[in-house]
């Protein structure tokens, strides 16, 4: 998998660090720079740029994929009293066997990652993160996780979950194959409950399918 994110950040920092008051807003990391860090068999599956930490500079989110592994990285900008640069905000492994590139978006400081993996039976997962500052370090914190397992050919029933990690509020539903014969699902047995609130950083992101199974079995 890709060279150490620490190396990437060190290179980014060395190329941009100088007096913070003497510089305009930092431009996004270039595609070529990311490509230069790849190892044999890897590619950039997708990227998004935007302000995640509210400093007015572009932060970068990107997914590196190889035949059997996919990894998401976040690089956050920072402004110190005398310098500026980039630092790692978090990373985690996405599920393999993607049914298309992960959809990455940044809106009002929230990173949303939409991912679809599997085969005829698919796992749809949506992760939401927000940057927080812990002492002197910036980290990405999981604030929401939605997941669904279903048949793309409507061959069997499925389940779905929406979990607000920040509040603990959780909604689960059974996806019942529609009886109309035209395909589709009916949403049944919707249940709302609250899970214990806990802090989950990006590196600790739980498996979407495992959380879905646990939520649908919870009493």
Residue frames as a rotation matrix with the C-alpha (Angstrom) as fourth column:
UNK 1
0.581 0.814 0.000 0.00
0.814 -0.581 0.000 0.00
0.000 0.000 -1.000 0.00
UNK 2
0.716 -0.209 0.666 0.94
0.180 -0.866 -0.466 3.61
0.674 0.454 -0.583 -0.46
UNK 3
-0.400 -0.915 -0.056 4.10
0.443 -0.139 -0.886 5.02
0.802 -0.380 0.461 1.06
UNK 4
-0.392 0.203 -0.897 3.75
0.913 -0.038 -0.407 6.20
-0.117 -0.978 -0.171 4.63
UNK 5
0.581 0.664 0.470 1.36
0.674 -0.717 0.179 9.11
0.456 0.213 -0.864 4.95
UNK 6
0.673 -0.410 -0.616 3.92
0.370 -0.534 0.760 10.62
-0.640 -0.739 -0.208 7.27
UNK 7
-0.436 -0.850 0.296 6.35
0.676 -0.092 0.732 10.81
-0.595 0.518 0.614 4.36
UNK 8
-0.103 0.488 0.867 3.76
0.884 -0.354 0.305 12.49
0.456 0.798 -0.395 2.18
UNK 9
0.864 0.477 -0.162 2.97
0.491 -0.726 0.482 15.03
0.112 -0.496 -0.861 4.87
UNK 10
0.258 -0.852 -0.456 6.67
0.470 -0.302 0.830 15.71
-0.844 -0.428 0.322 5.44
UNK 11
-0.575 -0.457 0.678 7.12
0.802 -0.152 0.577 16.41
-0.161 0.876 0.454 1.75
UNK 12
0.277 0.765 0.581 4.06
0.760 -0.544 0.355 18.64
0.588 0.343 -0.733 1.66
UNK 13
0.831 0.020 -0.556 5.21
0.461 -0.583 0.669 20.50
-0.310 -0.812 -0.494 4.74
UNK 14
-0.115 -0.979 -0.169 8.72
0.596 -0.204 0.777 21.03
-0.795 -0.012 0.607 3.40
UNK 15
-0.549 -0.098 0.830 7.34
0.821 -0.250 0.513 22.47
0.157 0.963 0.218 0.19
UNK 16
0.129 0.745 0.655 4.96
0.508 -0.617 0.601 24.97
0.852 0.255 -0.458 1.79
UNK 17
0.558 0.143 -0.818 6.08
0.829 -0.151 0.539 25.88
-0.046 -0.978 -0.202 5.28
UNK 18
-0.581 -0.692 0.428 7.08
0.605 -0.719 -0.342 29.51
0.545 0.060 0.836 5.80
UNK 19
-0.962 0.188 -0.198 5.80
0.029 -0.651 -0.759 32.57
-0.271 -0.736 0.621 7.61
UNK 20
-0.371 0.900 0.231 2.03
0.869 0.424 -0.254 32.20
-0.326 0.107 -0.939 7.82
UNK 21
0.293 0.550 -0.782 1.36
0.306 -0.829 -0.468 35.91
-0.906 -0.102 -0.411 7.49
UNK 22
-0.348 -0.553 -0.758 3.34
-0.527 -0.553 0.645 36.13
-0.775 0.624 -0.099 4.23
UNK 23
-0.984 -0.069 0.162 1.37
0.073 0.678 0.732 33.65
-0.160 0.732 -0.662 2.16
UNK 24
-0.333 0.919 -0.211 -1.98
-0.904 -0.248 0.348 33.44
0.268 0.306 0.914 0.36
UNK 25
0.493 0.594 0.636 -4.32
-0.717 0.691 -0.089 30.51
-0.492 -0.412 0.767 0.84
UNK 26
-0.559 -0.735 0.384 -2.63
-0.424 0.651 0.629 27.18
-0.712 0.189 -0.676 0.13
UNK 27
-0.093 0.510 -0.855 -3.66
-0.964 0.168 0.206 25.52
0.248 0.843 0.476 -3.14
UNK 28
0.817 0.414 0.400 -4.88
-0.500 0.855 0.137 21.91
-0.285 -0.312 0.906 -3.09
UNK 29
-0.165 -0.828 0.535 -2.35
-0.263 0.560 0.786 19.10
-0.951 -0.011 -0.310 -3.36
UNK 30
-0.129 0.083 -0.988 -1.75
-0.983 -0.143 0.117 18.34
-0.132 0.986 0.100 -7.04
UNK 31
0.890 0.454 0.050 -2.81
-0.429 0.868 -0.251 15.08
-0.157 0.202 0.967 -8.68
UNK 32
0.516 -0.753 -0.408 0.73
-0.226 0.339 -0.913 14.57
0.826 0.564 0.005 -9.89
UNK 33
-0.321 -0.644 0.694 2.12
-0.860 -0.108 -0.498 14.78
0.396 -0.757 -0.519 -6.38
UNK 34
0.276 0.502 0.820 -0.23
-0.783 0.612 -0.112 12.02
-0.558 -0.611 0.562 -5.22
UNK 35
0.955 0.074 -0.286 0.56
-0.255 0.697 -0.671 9.91
0.150 0.714 0.684 -8.27
UNK 36
0.156 -0.985 -0.076 4.27
-0.558 -0.024 -0.830 10.21
0.815 0.172 -0.553 -7.52
UNK 37
-0.311 -0.263 0.913 3.72
-0.947 0.165 -0.275 8.52
-0.078 -0.951 -0.300 -4.13
UNK 38
0.698 0.712 0.077 2.02
-0.700 0.701 -0.136 5.41
-0.151 0.041 0.988 -5.51
UNK 39
-0.405 -0.754 0.517 3.60
-0.542 0.653 0.528 2.00
-0.736 -0.067 -0.674 -5.54
UNK 40
-0.890 -0.012 -0.457 3.28
-0.416 0.436 0.798 -0.62
0.190 0.900 -0.393 -8.27
UNK 41
-0.673 0.692 -0.263 -0.34
0.591 0.716 0.373 -1.72
0.446 0.096 -0.890 -8.77
UNK 42
-0.306 0.553 -0.775 -1.86
0.718 -0.401 -0.569 1.27
-0.626 -0.730 -0.274 -6.94
UNK 43
-0.548 0.182 0.817 -4.00
0.582 -0.618 0.528 4.04
0.601 0.765 0.233 -8.34
UNK 44
-0.936 0.332 -0.118 -5.88
-0.163 -0.704 -0.691 7.08
-0.313 -0.627 0.713 -7.11
UNK 45
-0.555 0.800 0.228 -9.51
0.831 0.547 0.102 5.98
-0.043 0.246 -0.968 -7.07
UNK 46
0.367 0.692 0.621 -10.82
0.628 -0.677 0.383 9.43
0.686 0.250 -0.684 -6.27
UNK 47
-0.692 -0.572 -0.440 -10.19
0.718 -0.482 -0.502 12.66
0.075 -0.663 0.745 -4.39
UNK 48
0.540 0.773 0.334 -11.99
0.672 -0.634 0.382 15.69
0.507 0.018 -0.861 -2.99
UNK 49
-0.678 -0.735 -0.002 -10.71
0.624 -0.575 -0.529 19.07
0.388 -0.361 0.848 -1.83
UNK 50
0.333 0.776 0.536 -12.34
0.211 -0.616 0.759 21.49
0.919 -0.140 -0.369 0.57
UNK 51
-0.462 -0.483 0.744 -12.03
-0.541 -0.512 -0.668 23.20
0.703 -0.710 -0.025 3.92
UNK 52
0.138 0.468 -0.873 -12.53
0.374 0.791 0.484 20.65
0.917 -0.394 -0.066 6.70
UNK 53
-0.139 -0.310 -0.940 -10.99
0.982 0.082 -0.172 22.53
0.130 -0.947 0.293 9.62
UNK 54
0.723 0.675 -0.144 -12.25
0.689 -0.720 0.086 26.06
-0.045 -0.162 -0.986 9.05
UNK 55
0.047 -0.786 -0.616 -8.90
0.474 -0.526 0.707 27.75
-0.880 -0.325 0.348 8.31
UNK 56
0.585 0.282 -0.761 -9.77
-0.419 -0.699 -0.580 28.83
-0.695 0.658 -0.291 4.78
UNK 57
-0.412 -0.786 -0.462 -7.23
-0.871 0.191 0.452 26.48
-0.267 0.588 -0.763 3.16
UNK 58
0.433 0.569 -0.699 -8.02
-0.784 0.621 0.020 23.40
0.445 0.539 0.715 1.08
UNK 59
-0.190 -0.379 0.906 -7.72
-0.666 0.728 0.165 20.03
-0.722 -0.572 -0.391 2.76
UNK 60
-0.229 0.006 -0.973 -7.48
-0.902 0.375 0.214 16.88
0.367 0.927 -0.080 0.64
UNK 61
0.127 0.329 0.936 -9.20
-0.538 0.816 -0.213 13.51
-0.833 -0.476 0.281 0.88
UNK 62
0.004 -0.144 -0.990 -8.20
-0.971 0.236 -0.038 10.70
0.239 0.961 -0.139 -1.47
UNK 63
0.684 0.263 0.680 -8.59
-0.414 0.908 0.065 6.95
-0.600 -0.326 0.730 -1.92
UNK 64
-0.329 -0.816 -0.474 -5.72
-0.943 0.255 0.215 4.72
-0.054 0.518 -0.854 -2.99
UNK 65
0.665 0.607 0.434 -6.74
-0.557 0.791 -0.252 1.36
-0.497 -0.074 0.865 -4.42
UNK 66
-0.623 -0.733 -0.273 -4.97
-0.768 0.508 0.391 -1.80
-0.148 0.453 -0.879 -5.54
UNK 67
-0.473 0.489 -0.733 -6.44
-0.383 0.634 0.671 -5.11
0.793 0.599 -0.113 -6.74
UNK 68
-0.060 0.449 -0.891 -7.17
0.585 0.739 0.333 -6.33
0.809 -0.501 -0.307 -3.21
UNK 69
-0.227 -0.057 -0.972 -7.08
0.934 -0.294 -0.201 -3.26
-0.274 -0.954 0.120 -0.95
UNK 70
0.125 0.296 0.947 -8.51
0.497 -0.845 0.198 0.26
0.859 0.445 -0.253 -0.73
UNK 71
-0.205 -0.316 -0.926 -7.40
0.968 -0.208 -0.144 2.95
-0.147 -0.926 0.349 1.71
UNK 72
0.608 0.460 0.647 -8.74
0.519 -0.847 0.115 6.45
0.601 0.265 -0.754 2.38
UNK 73
-0.364 -0.779 -0.511 -6.44
0.931 -0.292 -0.218 9.25
0.020 -0.555 0.831 3.57
UNK 74
0.828 0.526 0.193 -7.10
0.508 -0.850 0.138 12.78
0.237 -0.016 -0.971 4.86
UNK 75
-0.396 -0.916 -0.063 -4.47
0.895 -0.369 -0.251 15.52
0.207 -0.156 0.966 4.77
UNK 76
0.691 0.673 -0.264 -5.38
0.722 -0.655 0.223 18.65
-0.023 -0.345 -0.938 6.75
UNK 77
0.035 -0.626 0.779 -3.85
0.330 -0.729 -0.600 22.09
0.943 0.278 0.181 6.39
UNK 78
0.483 0.125 -0.867 -2.69
0.871 -0.164 0.462 23.97
-0.085 -0.979 -0.188 9.46
UNK 79
0.346 -0.375 0.860 -1.55
0.111 -0.894 -0.435 27.47
0.932 0.246 -0.267 10.35
UNK 80
0.199 -0.384 -0.902 0.91
0.976 0.161 0.147 27.93
0.088 -0.909 0.407 13.21
UNK 81
0.694 0.025 -0.719 2.20
0.310 -0.912 0.267 31.18
-0.650 -0.409 -0.641 14.63
UNK 82
0.055 -0.784 -0.618 5.22
-0.545 -0.543 0.640 31.16
-0.837 0.301 -0.457 12.35
UNK 83
-0.897 -0.395 -0.198 4.56
-0.376 0.451 0.809 28.49
-0.230 0.801 -0.553 9.72
UNK 84
0.287 0.955 -0.077 1.93
-0.854 0.218 -0.472 26.65
-0.434 0.201 0.878 7.73
UNK 85
-0.777 -0.555 -0.297 1.77
-0.630 0.685 0.367 23.20
0.000 0.472 -0.882 6.24
UNK 86
0.244 0.829 -0.504 -0.13
-0.703 0.509 0.497 19.92
0.668 0.233 0.707 6.11
UNK 87
-0.711 -0.398 0.580 -0.57
-0.690 0.553 -0.467 17.09
-0.135 -0.732 -0.668 8.57
UNK 88
-0.775 0.446 -0.448 -2.40
0.148 0.817 0.557 13.74
0.614 0.366 -0.699 8.56
UNK 89
-0.413 0.723 0.554 -5.99
-0.882 -0.469 -0.045 13.98
0.228 -0.507 0.831 9.75
UNK 90
0.023 0.414 0.910 -6.80
-0.565 0.756 -0.330 10.28
-0.825 -0.506 0.251 9.61
UNK 91
-0.458 -0.103 -0.883 -7.05
-0.834 0.393 0.387 7.21
0.308 0.914 -0.266 7.43
UNK 92
-0.125 0.379 0.917 -8.92
-0.537 0.751 -0.384 3.91
-0.834 -0.541 0.109 7.30
UNK 93
-0.967 -0.225 0.122 -9.40
-0.053 0.642 0.765 0.88
-0.251 0.733 -0.632 5.08
UNK 94
-0.092 0.934 -0.344 -12.46
-0.970 -0.162 -0.183 0.77
-0.227 0.317 0.921 2.87
UNK 95
0.365 0.298 0.882 -14.08
-0.139 0.954 -0.265 -2.53
-0.921 -0.026 0.389 1.96
UNK 96
-0.772 -0.633 -0.062 -12.50
-0.190 0.137 0.972 -4.21
-0.607 0.762 -0.225 -1.10
UNK 97
-0.693 0.461 0.555 -14.40
0.708 0.579 0.403 -5.23
-0.135 0.672 -0.728 -4.25
UNK 98
-0.541 0.445 -0.714 -15.87
-0.119 -0.881 -0.459 -1.83
-0.832 -0.164 0.529 -5.03
UNK 99
0.012 0.642 0.767 -18.80
0.895 0.336 -0.295 -1.56
-0.446 0.690 -0.570 -7.42
UNK 100
0.555 0.051 0.830 -17.50
0.535 -0.786 -0.309 1.83
0.637 0.616 -0.464 -8.49
UNK 101
-0.529 -0.814 0.240 -15.29
0.348 -0.466 -0.814 4.58
0.774 -0.347 0.530 -7.08
UNK 102
-0.221 0.394 -0.892 -16.10
0.949 -0.123 -0.289 5.87
-0.224 -0.911 -0.347 -3.60
UNK 103
0.297 0.386 0.873 -18.00
0.539 -0.823 0.181 9.18
0.788 0.417 -0.453 -3.71
UNK 104
-0.346 -0.526 -0.777 -16.16
0.933 -0.283 -0.224 11.84
-0.102 -0.802 0.588 -1.69
UNK 105
0.182 0.406 0.896 -17.64
0.458 -0.841 0.288 15.23
0.870 0.358 -0.339 -0.82
UNK 106
-0.655 -0.366 -0.661 -16.92
0.755 -0.364 -0.546 18.07
-0.041 -0.856 0.515 1.60
UNK 107
-0.098 0.698 0.709 -19.75
0.339 -0.646 0.683 20.41
0.936 0.308 -0.174 2.59
UNK 108
0.548 0.312 0.776 -19.82
-0.460 -0.662 0.592 22.87
0.699 -0.681 -0.219 5.49
UNK 109
-0.143 -0.772 0.620 -16.85
-0.973 -0.005 -0.231 21.17
0.181 -0.636 -0.750 7.13
UNK 110
0.300 0.308 0.903 -18.30
-0.522 0.845 -0.115 17.65
-0.798 -0.437 0.414 6.93
UNK 111
-0.654 -0.532 -0.538 -16.60
-0.755 0.416 0.507 14.91
-0.046 0.738 -0.674 4.92
UNK 112
0.418 0.801 0.428 -19.04
-0.633 0.595 -0.496 12.39
-0.652 -0.064 0.756 3.44
UNK 113
-0.725 -0.638 -0.260 -17.81
-0.664 0.548 0.509 9.10
-0.182 0.541 -0.821 2.00
UNK 114
0.447 0.881 0.157 -20.31
-0.731 0.461 -0.504 6.97
-0.516 0.110 0.849 0.06
UNK 115
-0.629 -0.754 -0.188 -19.15
-0.760 0.547 0.350 3.49
-0.161 0.363 -0.918 -0.87
UNK 116
0.609 0.793 0.017 -20.78
-0.753 0.584 -0.303 0.51
-0.250 0.171 0.953 -2.60
UNK 117
-0.534 -0.838 -0.115 -19.10
-0.845 0.525 0.101 -2.89
-0.024 0.151 -0.988 -2.50
UNK 118
-0.137 0.416 0.899 -19.89
-0.336 0.834 -0.438 -6.56
-0.932 -0.362 0.026 -2.99
UNK 119
-0.987 -0.083 0.135 -21.57
0.086 0.429 0.899 -8.30
-0.133 0.899 -0.417 -5.91
UNK 120
-0.399 0.916 0.045 -25.19
0.284 0.076 0.956 -9.26
0.872 0.394 -0.290 -6.50
UNK 121
0.654 0.446 -0.611 -25.57
0.727 -0.147 0.670 -8.80
0.209 -0.883 -0.421 -2.76
UNK 122
-0.041 -0.641 0.766 -24.24
0.378 -0.720 -0.582 -5.33
0.925 0.266 0.272 -2.07
UNK 123
0.100 -0.021 -0.995 -23.14
0.965 -0.241 0.102 -3.34
-0.242 -0.970 -0.004 0.96
UNK 124
0.241 0.030 0.970 -23.89
0.410 -0.909 -0.074 0.37
0.880 0.415 -0.232 0.80
UNK 125
0.164 -0.266 -0.950 -22.04
0.975 -0.105 0.198 2.45
-0.153 -0.958 0.242 3.41
UNK 126
0.396 -0.045 0.917 -22.03
0.269 -0.949 -0.162 6.18
0.878 0.311 -0.364 4.06
UNK 127
0.033 -0.502 -0.864 -19.52
0.999 0.012 0.031 7.61
-0.005 -0.865 0.503 6.53
UNK 128
0.651 0.145 0.745 -19.54
0.215 -0.977 0.002 11.21
0.728 0.159 -0.667 7.82
UNK 129
0.048 -0.752 -0.658 -16.62
0.995 0.090 -0.030 12.88
0.082 -0.654 0.752 9.59
UNK 130
0.897 0.098 0.432 -15.80
0.077 -0.995 0.067 16.24
0.436 -0.027 -0.900 11.11
UNK 131
-0.093 -0.995 -0.026 -12.34
0.394 -0.013 -0.919 17.60
0.914 -0.096 0.393 12.00
UNK 132
0.961 0.277 -0.013 -11.65
0.114 -0.354 0.928 18.22
0.252 -0.893 -0.372 15.68
UNK 133
0.105 -0.955 0.277 -8.58
-0.377 -0.296 -0.878 19.53
0.920 -0.013 -0.391 17.45
UNK 134
0.919 0.074 -0.388 -7.22
0.289 0.545 0.787 17.39
0.270 -0.835 0.479 20.29
UNK 135
0.360 -0.784 -0.505 -4.52
0.474 -0.313 0.823 19.34
-0.804 -0.536 0.259 22.11
UNK 136
-0.140 -0.484 -0.864 -2.24
-0.502 -0.718 0.483 20.34
-0.854 0.501 -0.142 19.21
UNK 137
-0.933 -0.246 0.262 -3.35
0.047 0.639 0.768 17.63
-0.356 0.729 -0.584 16.81
UNK 138
-0.206 0.872 -0.445 -6.19
-0.944 -0.296 -0.143 17.71
-0.256 0.390 0.884 14.29
UNK 139
-0.927 -0.043 0.373 -8.14
0.002 0.993 0.120 14.47
-0.375 0.112 -0.920 13.82
UNK 140
-0.534 0.786 -0.312 -11.17
-0.604 -0.096 0.791 13.33
0.592 0.611 0.526 11.88
UNK 141
-0.816 0.338 0.469 -14.03
-0.303 0.442 -0.844 12.14
-0.493 -0.831 -0.259 14.09
UNK 142
-0.810 0.587 -0.018 -16.81
0.373 0.538 0.756 9.83
0.453 0.605 -0.655 12.87
UNK 143
-0.821 0.568 0.052 -20.18
-0.452 -0.593 -0.666 11.54
-0.348 -0.571 0.744 13.36
UNK 144
0.254 0.967 -0.011 -22.47
-0.788 0.200 -0.583 9.35
-0.561 0.157 0.813 11.27
UNK 145
-0.880 -0.474 0.013 -22.66
-0.388 0.735 0.556 5.90
-0.273 0.484 -0.831 9.67
UNK 146
0.300 0.949 -0.099 -25.41
-0.817 0.202 -0.541 4.62
-0.493 0.244 0.835 7.40
UNK 147
-0.818 -0.575 0.015 -25.36
-0.497 0.720 0.485 1.08
-0.289 0.389 -0.875 6.04
UNK 148
0.395 0.919 0.014 -27.56
-0.785 0.345 -0.514 -1.25
-0.477 0.192 0.858 4.01
UNK 149
-0.827 -0.490 0.276 -27.19
-0.275 0.779 0.563 -4.81
-0.491 0.390 -0.779 2.76
UNK 150
0.273 0.957 -0.100 -29.50
-0.480 0.046 -0.876 -5.73
-0.833 0.287 0.472 -0.10
UNK 151
-0.151 -0.227 0.962 -29.82
0.643 0.716 0.270 -7.68
-0.750 0.660 0.038 -3.34
UNK 152
-0.647 -0.157 -0.746 -29.20
-0.354 -0.805 0.476 -5.67
-0.675 0.572 0.465 -6.49
UNK 153
-0.849 0.397 -0.349 -31.51
-0.206 0.360 0.910 -8.09
0.487 0.844 -0.224 -8.32
UNK 154
-0.191 0.794 0.577 -34.10
-0.973 -0.232 -0.004 -8.13
0.131 -0.562 0.817 -5.50
UNK 155
-0.193 0.034 -0.981 -33.46
-0.231 0.970 0.079 -11.83
0.953 0.242 -0.179 -4.93
UNK 156
-0.136 0.134 -0.982 -33.76
0.858 0.511 -0.049 -11.54
0.495 -0.849 -0.184 -1.14
UNK 157
0.872 0.489 0.005 -34.64
0.395 -0.710 0.584 -9.19
0.289 -0.507 -0.812 1.69
UNK 158
-0.179 -0.952 0.246 -32.17
0.485 -0.303 -0.820 -6.75
0.856 -0.028 0.516 3.21
UNK 159
0.466 0.229 -0.854 -31.55
0.871 -0.285 0.399 -4.51
-0.152 -0.931 -0.333 6.20
UNK 160
0.040 -0.491 0.870 -30.59
0.420 -0.782 -0.461 -0.87
0.907 0.384 0.175 6.64
UNK 161
0.318 -0.056 -0.947 -29.34
0.932 -0.163 0.323 1.32
-0.172 -0.985 0.001 9.47
UNK 162
0.250 -0.313 0.916 -28.76
0.198 -0.910 -0.365 5.02
0.948 0.273 -0.165 10.07
UNK 163
0.419 -0.233 -0.878 -26.58
0.905 0.181 0.384 5.79
0.069 -0.956 0.287 13.10
UNK 164
0.642 -0.238 0.729 -25.93
-0.158 -0.971 -0.177 9.32
0.750 -0.002 -0.661 14.34
UNK 165
0.096 -0.693 -0.714 -22.69
0.716 0.547 -0.434 8.60
0.691 -0.470 0.549 16.15
UNK 166
-0.697 -0.418 0.582 -22.60
0.013 -0.820 -0.573 12.06
0.717 -0.391 0.577 17.74
UNK 167
-0.253 0.701 0.666 -25.97
-0.918 -0.392 0.063 11.63
0.305 -0.595 0.743 19.50
UNK 168
-0.869 -0.089 0.488 -26.36
-0.275 0.905 -0.325 7.85
-0.412 -0.416 -0.810 19.53
UNK 169
0.124 0.989 -0.083 -29.73
-0.619 0.012 -0.785 8.03
-0.776 0.148 0.614 17.73
UNK 170
-0.899 -0.433 0.069 -30.17
-0.267 0.666 0.696 4.95
-0.347 0.608 -0.714 15.53
UNK 171
0.226 0.957 -0.180 -32.84
-0.803 0.079 -0.591 3.85
-0.552 0.278 0.786 13.06
UNK 172
-0.865 -0.443 0.235 -33.08
-0.245 0.782 0.574 0.35
-0.438 0.439 -0.784 11.58
UNK 173
0.206 0.935 -0.287 -35.49
-0.848 0.024 -0.530 -1.11
-0.489 0.353 0.798 9.03
UNK 174
-0.238 -0.138 0.961 -36.14
0.287 0.936 0.205 -4.40
-0.928 0.325 -0.183 7.25
UNK 175
-0.412 0.087 -0.907 -35.99
-0.831 -0.444 0.335 -4.10
-0.374 0.892 0.255 3.48
UNK 176
-0.135 0.497 0.857 -38.68
0.068 0.868 -0.493 -6.49
-0.988 -0.009 -0.151 2.23
UNK 177
-0.956 -0.195 0.218 -38.73
0.210 0.064 0.976 -7.45
-0.204 0.979 -0.020 -1.43
UNK 178
-0.499 0.803 -0.324 -41.78
-0.728 -0.592 -0.345 -5.70
-0.469 0.064 0.881 -2.92
UNK 179
-0.391 0.452 0.802 -44.66
0.270 0.889 -0.369 -7.97
-0.880 0.072 -0.469 -3.93
UNK 180
0.367 0.583 -0.725 -45.52
-0.470 -0.557 -0.685 -5.86
-0.803 0.592 0.070 -6.98
UNK 181
0.528 -0.235 0.816 -43.18
0.596 0.787 -0.159 -7.91
-0.605 0.571 0.555 -9.14
UNK 182
0.895 -0.176 0.410 -41.57
0.226 -0.613 -0.757 -4.78
0.384 0.771 -0.509 -10.55
UNK 183
-0.113 -0.974 -0.198 -38.52
0.707 0.062 -0.705 -4.88
0.698 -0.220 0.681 -8.29
UNK 184
-0.151 -0.026 0.988 -37.76
-0.414 -0.906 -0.087 -2.69
0.898 -0.422 0.127 -5.32
UNK 185
-0.698 -0.138 -0.703 -38.07
0.548 0.529 -0.648 -2.93
0.461 -0.837 -0.294 -1.56
UNK 186
0.479 0.778 0.406 -40.70
0.042 -0.483 0.875 -2.04
0.877 -0.402 -0.264 1.00
UNK 187
-0.634 -0.709 0.309 -39.35
-0.226 -0.211 -0.951 -0.64
0.739 -0.673 -0.027 4.27
UNK 188
0.476 0.826 -0.301 -40.86
-0.019 0.352 0.936 -2.50
0.879 -0.440 0.183 7.25
UNK 189
0.698 -0.093 -0.710 -40.42
0.674 0.422 0.607 -2.81
0.243 -0.902 0.357 11.02
UNK 190
0.022 -0.678 0.734 -38.65
0.112 -0.728 -0.676 0.53
0.994 0.097 0.059 11.41
UNK 191
0.653 0.092 -0.752 -37.23
0.729 0.194 0.656 0.86
0.206 -0.977 0.060 14.90
UNK 192
0.293 -0.537 0.791 -35.68
-0.165 -0.843 -0.512 3.87
0.942 0.020 -0.336 16.63
UNK 193
0.850 -0.097 -0.517 -33.41
0.521 0.288 0.803 3.63
0.071 -0.953 0.295 19.66
UNK 194
0.733 -0.620 0.279 -30.36
-0.598 -0.784 -0.170 5.28
0.324 -0.042 -0.945 21.16
UNK 195
0.577 -0.659 -0.483 -26.92
0.583 0.746 -0.322 3.72
0.572 -0.095 0.814 21.41
UNK 196
0.566 -0.453 -0.689 -24.25
0.585 -0.368 0.722 4.83
-0.581 -0.812 0.057 23.88
UNK 197
0.962 -0.270 0.027 -22.39
-0.189 -0.739 -0.647 7.89
0.195 0.617 -0.762 22.64
UNK 198
0.510 -0.859 0.046 -18.68
0.487 0.332 0.808 7.31
-0.709 -0.390 0.587 22.10
UNK 199
0.477 -0.462 -0.748 -15.83
-0.674 -0.738 0.027 9.10
-0.564 0.491 -0.663 20.39
UNK 200
0.504 -0.299 0.811 -14.63
0.547 0.837 -0.032 7.26
-0.669 0.459 0.585 17.28
UNK 201
0.063 -0.567 -0.821 -11.74
-0.546 -0.708 0.447 8.67
-0.835 0.420 -0.354 15.28
UNK 202
0.494 0.216 -0.842 -11.26
-0.870 0.127 -0.477 7.82
0.004 0.968 0.250 11.62
UNK 203
-0.480 -0.786 -0.390 -8.57
-0.755 0.596 -0.273 5.22
0.447 0.164 -0.879 12.32
UNK 204
-0.882 0.202 0.425 -11.07
-0.199 0.657 -0.727 3.40
-0.426 -0.726 -0.539 14.56
UNK 205
-0.260 0.844 -0.470 -13.92
-0.966 -0.233 0.115 3.39
-0.012 0.484 0.875 12.02
UNK 206
-0.333 0.171 0.927 -15.90
-0.299 0.914 -0.276 0.17
-0.894 -0.369 -0.253 12.58
UNK 207
-0.977 0.021 0.210 -17.00
0.194 0.479 0.856 -2.14
-0.083 0.877 -0.473 9.79
UNK 208
-0.618 0.782 -0.085 -20.29
-0.782 -0.599 0.169 -0.96
0.081 0.171 0.982 8.32
UNK 209
-0.068 0.618 -0.783 -21.75
-0.357 0.718 0.597 -4.45
0.932 0.320 0.172 7.92
UNK 210
-0.579 -0.198 -0.791 -20.78
0.583 0.578 -0.571 -5.49
0.570 -0.792 -0.219 11.44
UNK 211
-0.963 0.251 -0.100 -22.43
-0.113 -0.710 -0.695 -2.38
-0.245 -0.658 0.712 12.89
UNK 212
-0.375 0.862 -0.342 -25.54
-0.822 -0.139 0.552 -3.04
0.428 0.488 0.761 10.80
UNK 213
-0.169 0.264 -0.950 -25.79
0.137 0.960 0.242 -6.60
0.976 -0.089 -0.199 12.08
UNK 214
-0.804 -0.210 -0.556 -25.29
0.558 0.055 -0.828 -5.46
0.204 -0.976 0.073 15.64
UNK 215
-0.870 0.492 -0.016 -27.91
-0.470 -0.839 -0.273 -2.72
-0.148 -0.231 0.962 15.36
UNK 216
-0.205 0.850 -0.486 -30.56
-0.703 0.218 0.677 -4.96
0.681 0.480 0.552 13.83
UNK 217
-0.132 0.099 -0.986 -30.06
0.407 0.913 0.037 -7.50
0.904 -0.397 -0.160 16.62
UNK 218
-0.953 -0.283 0.111 -30.09
0.037 -0.469 -0.882 -4.93
0.302 -0.836 0.458 19.43
UNK 219
-0.145 0.922 -0.359 -33.07
0.872 0.291 0.395 -4.97
0.468 -0.255 -0.846 21.76
